[in-house]
Amino acid sequence: MNFTPLDWLFVCLFLFMTIFFALWTRKRISNYDSYLLAGRSLKLYLAMASLGATEIGLVTLMYFAQQGYVSGFSAFIIGIMGLFGFLFVGKTGFIIKGLRRLRCRTVAEFFGMRFNLTTQVSAGIITFVAGLMNMGVFLILAAKFILYVVGIPANLLPYLMIALLVFVLMYTIIGGMVSVVITDYIQFIILFSGMLITTYFALKSVGYGNVIQTVQQQYGDGGFNPFISNDLGWSFIIWMLIGSIFGAMWPPAISRALSTTDSETSRKTYLFIGFSFLGRVLLPMMWGICALAYFKLNPSVPFPMDGSAPDTASAMPVLLSRILPAGIIGLMTAAALAGMMSTFDSYLLCWGSIFVNDIILPLRKNQLSDRNKIFLTRIMIIFCGLFVLIWGYFYKPPETVFRFLAITGTMYVASILLTIAMGLYWKRANAYGALASIIIGGLFPMTAIFIKDASILPENLQWLTSDKIVGIATYGLALIGIIVISLVTQKRCPPKKLVFFQE
Amino acid sequence: MTVAQTIWTIIFAIAVLLFLIVEIVVIIGGAWNLTHMLKFLIKTKNE
């Protein structure tokens, strides 16, 4: 065990506070809106805290650190593009402002308003599937972090996963969005402070000069130039650049935008929190790069393994367990738990509510009472949690975890967000065109997710296993799909007009 | 340091600074907003 009594004290205090607020907020829920969207009463700074904490999960720290370890400083280009995406949305209100003025609860609800019931349910299904697969790796990464930082024996990994899941499920189910928002605020403070302190210790332990030198020795100029990096390259940058415009609009993040008091607050939330986005990416990447330098400078330290393969995702937690002083390691673990919970609870609530709002409810003839909707959402949250437990344990991503998240993210972005953008800003988009882009965008990336061995395909189809090429092709084909099919079927299926609420 | 190494170093320093500024602003402003949200929810529940 790497923990001292002081470290345990920090972690226990944090867990106690979280449970207390979840139980306390339970009494403040009066209807489904207050359960799901905190009564649409979020003001700017609280919305920023909630969005900031949601966007920095323990899994975020893990996969960005792994990307930093594997690509060196070139990985920083991901943060630059992410910042560009947030600032673009923050400046223009792209998509979020329109959704907020339509008073949508979830993104798929837009499809019912602009197109028809079939597209709404299809969008709900694709969002739900893409989201669950994306979230599938969260639990195992979180458990690995805790395992290495605390110093728990590796054979206890499955039990640790179950314990973490039960804890998060418990307080998400109890409190809904109100408890999520309040705990997000506490988690934001602990998380952001913990990340800054950890960056200081990581750089101090290896020295910035050694960091630069190791990356140069290990990856050459590709460690600093993403365009010539072996791991990244031109195709990766083009793929990420297209996605960056939509990158800030993953459903849990959008649910924050829909919970604000008005559309202007939604836009400002994105603009201001966008400034911290660069740090959200670059700080954990630097930890990963420091881990690379640490293991090169200390060859006697055993490198973490996953079976017979080196486990690059676990290099960062091993580094932290060795460099952080007593007390700080407990604070960082509490911060990491905060990060895990703030992301996990929002995601569980989001996927659960999408299943109820966009798949079950539109298909029912009779309306459900608020009480039954909350009950059904809670059941779905448990189902989602169990799926994440099983998927995370058995599925092994072919590339880095970030690359897996990027391709599952493309499923959602190319099918749902691209179609929403066309529905909001192109008057001729109709239900047939929308359905075409939902299907193409939702299904095409599956080739890169499930076909791991390119040699089983004919030579001219082997590109179907490259996430970078498939990612770019998915955007292109989904866009062509909605334009061509909409234009061809204008008479048979005239486009519907949207009615925006005044604010 | 080469040009690329210097650029990434500067970008990293900016990232840390922005991260710190956002944290301070959100902590202070968020406390006010939290009070407002809870008052609103209690009022809705009572109605």
Interface residues (C-beta under 8 A of the other chain):
Chain A: K27 R28 I29 S30 S34 A38 G39 S41 L42 K43 L44 Y45 L46 A47 M48 A49 G52 F73 F76 G79 I80 V178 V181 I182 Y185 F188 I189 F192 S193 M195 L196 T199 Y208 I212 Q216 D221 F224 N225 F272 I273 F275 S276 L278 G279 R280 V281 L282 L283 M286
Chain B: M1 T2 A4 Q5 W8 T9 I11 F12 I14 A15 V16 L18 F19 L20 I21 V22 E23 V25 V26 I27 I28 G29 G30 W32 N33 L34 H36 M37 L38 F40 L41 I42 T44 K45
